[in-house]
Amino acid sequence: MAERLENSEEVSKNTESGACRASREGRVPCPHNDCHGSAVFFQRGAGLDVHFRAKHGAKPDATTEKAAKQKLRKLCFEEMKQRLQDIEAQEQEGQQYEVACPALKTTVTATRPEMAAKKVGIILYAGGFLHTYASKAN
């Protein structure tokens, strides 16, 4: 019984944290269709493997971790977009800038165009659409 309580506390702890926080902590969501909409995150590797076997009755294959990372990137992107919208709703000063690209279309309030670009860049980076200079990715 105590073990069940610990597990339920762990699940509630996991669901309270966001996708971006999970990413920083090295956790990923389960990519299986049965877990779609679940906000529970697992440690990469062994944690996801244990969950996959216990919950879905199958051993994860080579694409499971990759699919989990892609799902995490998408969740983090959506979370960052929502945060920007929340910030924009409170923003009073500045000029509005329309931003449109294949991944995102939004209006950003900022005092300078560079600040608008910075806000959008943070969101695009979180979604995996931009890379750091250090990554040497094109």
Buried (B, 14 or more C-beta within 10 A) or exposed (E): EEEEEEEEEEEEEBEEBBBBEBBEEEBBBBBBEEBEEBBBBBBBEEBBBEBBEEBBEEEBEEEBBEBBBBBBBBBBBBBBBEBBEEEBEEBEEEEEBEBEEEBBEBEBBBEEEEBBBEBBEBBBBBBBBBEEEEEEEE
